[in-house]
Amino acid sequence: MEQRAKVVPQATGVVLEVGMGSGINLPLYNADRVDFVWGLEPSKGMRQKAQANLKKSPVRVEWLDLPGEEIPLDDQSVDTIVLTYTLCTIPDWQAALQQMHRVLKQDGRLLFCEHGHSSHTRVAKWQHRITPMWKKMVGGCHLNRSIAKLIGSSGFEITALETCYMKTFPKVTGYMYIGEARKIAV
């Protein structure tokens, strides 16, 4: 939650949260700055699990029950996109980021808090070794995706980036990318 709190409160206007899951981010939204949130979540089980958080939410949420590769919103209709611990599991991350680029307004922001590929060689080697098994155990999660490279190769320019290890997680699973990106022409 400490890492999520660095990005979610920055969201403004119409928000698209990709991979909303159980709605764990909802208390972090600033209701004075957010019009409403499109919650993209393909898992019916996770949408059901989110009901308690939805009841306490400070912002209105509209569900989109499709995967990140299929965002059913108009072009340039979203002010802020929020990604928290999502890019590691999306099967076709390229298509998902293309869709995010399409729906984000030209002056919009992509806020992210993701874990992924470590910049330290020893840790990265272990991430590559265990990712095949890890994906099977943890819902498709890839420990070895370089989040900054994925975002940067998809029509976004990263304007703020913090990388660090989460203190309470093993380094192999806890290398963080926290930041903001802006849409650029592709």
C-alpha positions as CSV (number, residue, x, y, z in Angstrom):
1,M,0.0,0.0,0.0
2,E,2.9,2.3,0.7
3,Q,4.1,2.0,-2.9
4,R,0.5,2.4,-4.3
5,A,0.0,5.5,-2.3
6,K,2.8,7.2,-4.2
7,V,0.8,7.1,-7.5
8,V,-2.9,6.6,-7.0
9,P,-3.6,9.9,-5.2
10,Q,-2.1,11.7,-8.2
11,A,-5.0,10.6,-10.5
12,T,-7.3,13.3,-11.8
13,G,-10.4,13.5,-14.0
14,V,-11.7,10.4,-15.7
15,V,-9.5,7.5,-14.6
16,L,-9.0,4.1,-16.1
17,E,-7.5,1.6,-13.6
18,V,-6.3,-1.4,-15.6
19,G,-6.4,-4.5,-13.5
20,M,-8.6,-3.1,-10.7
21,G,-8.7,-6.5,-9.0
22,S,-10.3,-6.3,-5.5
23,G,-10.5,-2.5,-5.6
24,I,-7.6,-2.2,-3.1
25,N,-6.6,1.2,-4.6
26,L,-10.0,2.8,-4.1
27,P,-9.4,4.4,-0.7
28,L,-6.3,6.1,-2.2
29,Y,-8.2,8.1,-4.8
30,N,-8.8,11.8,-4.0
31,A,-12.6,12.3,-4.6
32,D,-12.0,16.0,-5.1
33,R,-9.8,15.4,-8.1
34,V,-11.4,12.3,-9.7
35,D,-14.7,12.5,-11.7
36,F,-15.0,8.7,-11.7
37,V,-13.0,5.5,-12.3
38,W,-13.4,3.0,-15.1
39,G,-12.3,-0.3,-13.4
40,L,-11.0,-2.7,-16.0
41,E,-11.0,-6.2,-14.5
42,P,-11.6,-9.4,-16.6
43,S,-11.9,-11.7,-13.6
44,K,-15.5,-12.1,-12.4
45,G,-14.1,-13.5,-9.1
46,M,-12.0,-10.4,-8.5
47,R,-15.0,-8.1,-9.3
48,Q,-17.0,-10.0,-6.7
49,K,-14.2,-9.7,-4.2
50,A,-14.2,-5.9,-4.8
51,Q,-17.8,-5.4,-3.6
52,A,-16.8,-4.5,0.0
53,N,-14.2,-1.9,-1.3
54,L,-16.7,-0.5,-3.8
55,K,-19.2,0.1,-1.0
56,K,-16.7,2.3,0.9
57,S,-15.2,3.9,-2.2
58,P,-14.8,7.7,-2.2
59,V,-15.2,7.7,-6.0
60,R,-17.8,6.3,-8.4
61,V,-16.6,3.2,-10.3
62,E,-17.9,1.7,-13.6
63,W,-16.7,-1.8,-14.4
64,L,-15.3,-2.9,-17.7
65,D,-15.1,-6.7,-17.7
66,L,-12.6,-7.2,-20.5
67,P,-8.9,-7.8,-20.5
68,G,-6.4,-4.9,-20.9
69,E,-5.9,-5.8,-24.6
70,E,-9.6,-4.8,-25.2
71,I,-10.4,-1.5,-23.7
72,P,-13.9,-0.5,-24.9
73,L,-13.5,3.2,-24.5
74,D,-13.4,6.0,-27.1
75,D,-10.1,7.4,-28.3
76,Q,-8.6,10.1,-26.1
77,S,-11.4,9.8,-23.5
78,V,-9.3,9.2,-20.3
79,D,-7.4,11.8,-18.3
80,T,-5.4,9.3,-16.1
81,I,-4.5,5.7,-16.4
82,V,-3.5,3.8,-13.2
83,L,-1.4,0.6,-13.3
84,T,-0.5,-1.1,-10.0
85,Y,1.0,-4.6,-10.2
86,T,-0.7,-5.3,-13.5
87,L,1.8,-5.2,-16.4
88,C,3.5,-8.3,-15.0
89,T,0.4,-10.5,-15.7
90,I,-1.1,-9.1,-19.0
91,P,-0.5,-11.8,-21.6
92,D,-0.2,-9.4,-24.5
93,W,1.3,-6.3,-22.8
94,Q,2.0,-4.7,-26.2
95,A,-1.6,-4.7,-27.3
96,A,-2.7,-3.5,-23.8
97,L,-0.3,-0.6,-23.8
98,Q,-1.4,0.3,-27.4
99,Q,-5.0,0.4,-26.1
100,M,-4.0,2.5,-23.2
101,H,-2.2,4.9,-25.5
102,R,-5.3,5.1,-27.7
103,V,-7.7,6.0,-24.9
104,L,-5.5,8.4,-23.0
105,K,-5.9,12.1,-23.8
106,Q,-3.0,13.8,-25.4
107,D,-2.3,15.7,-22.2
108,G,-3.1,12.7,-20.0
109,R,-0.9,10.8,-17.6
110,L,-0.1,7.1,-17.1
111,L,0.7,6.5,-13.4
112,F,2.4,3.2,-12.5
113,C,3.5,1.2,-9.6
114,E,4.8,-2.1,-10.9
115,H,7.3,-4.8,-10.0
116,G,9.7,-6.3,-12.5
117,H,13.2,-6.9,-13.9
118,S,15.9,-5.8,-11.5
119,S,18.8,-3.6,-12.7
120,H,21.1,-5.8,-10.6
121,T,22.6,-8.7,-12.7
122,R,22.6,-11.3,-9.9
123,V,18.9,-10.7,-9.0
124,A,17.9,-10.5,-12.7
125,K,19.5,-13.9,-13.4
126,W,17.4,-15.4,-10.7
127,Q,14.3,-13.6,-12.0
128,H,14.8,-15.2,-15.4
129,R,15.4,-18.6,-13.9
130,I,12.3,-18.7,-11.7
131,T,9.8,-16.8,-14.0
132,P,8.6,-19.9,-15.9
133,M,7.6,-21.6,-12.6
134,W,6.5,-18.4,-11.0
135,K,4.0,-17.6,-13.8
136,K,2.3,-20.9,-13.3
137,M,2.0,-20.4,-9.5
138,V,1.1,-16.7,-9.4
139,G,-1.5,-16.1,-12.1
140,G,0.8,-15.4,-15.1
141,C,3.1,-12.9,-13.2
142,H,6.4,-12.3,-15.0
143,L,9.2,-11.2,-12.6
144,N,11.5,-10.4,-15.5
145,R,9.6,-7.7,-17.4
146,S,11.4,-4.4,-17.6
147,I,8.5,-2.1,-17.0
148,A,10.3,1.1,-18.0
149,K,11.2,-0.4,-21.3
150,L,7.7,-1.8,-22.0
151,I,6.1,1.6,-21.3
152,G,8.8,3.5,-23.2
153,S,8.5,1.3,-26.3
154,S,4.7,1.8,-26.5
155,G,4.3,5.5,-27.3
156,F,4.9,6.9,-23.8
157,E,7.7,9.0,-22.4
158,I,8.5,8.4,-18.8
159,T,8.6,11.8,-17.0
160,A,9.2,10.5,-13.5
161,L,10.7,7.2,-12.4
162,E,11.8,5.8,-9.0
163,T,13.2,2.3,-8.8
164,C,13.8,0.5,-5.5
165,Y,13.4,-2.8,-3.7
166,M,10.4,-3.3,-1.4
167,K,11.8,-3.7,2.1
168,T,9.5,-6.7,3.1
169,F,9.9,-8.8,-0.1
170,P,12.7,-10.9,-1.5
171,K,14.7,-8.9,-4.0
172,V,13.8,-11.4,-6.8
173,T,10.1,-10.4,-6.4
174,G,10.3,-6.9,-5.1
175,Y,12.1,-4.7,-7.6
176,M,9.8,-1.7,-8.1
177,Y,9.2,0.8,-10.9
178,I,7.1,3.8,-9.6
179,G,6.4,6.7,-11.8
180,E,4.6,8.7,-14.4
181,A,4.5,8.7,-18.2
182,R,3.1,11.0,-20.9
183,K,1.7,10.1,-24.2
184,I,3.8,10.8,-27.3
185,A,3.1,10.4,-30.9
186,V,3.9,7.0,-32.4
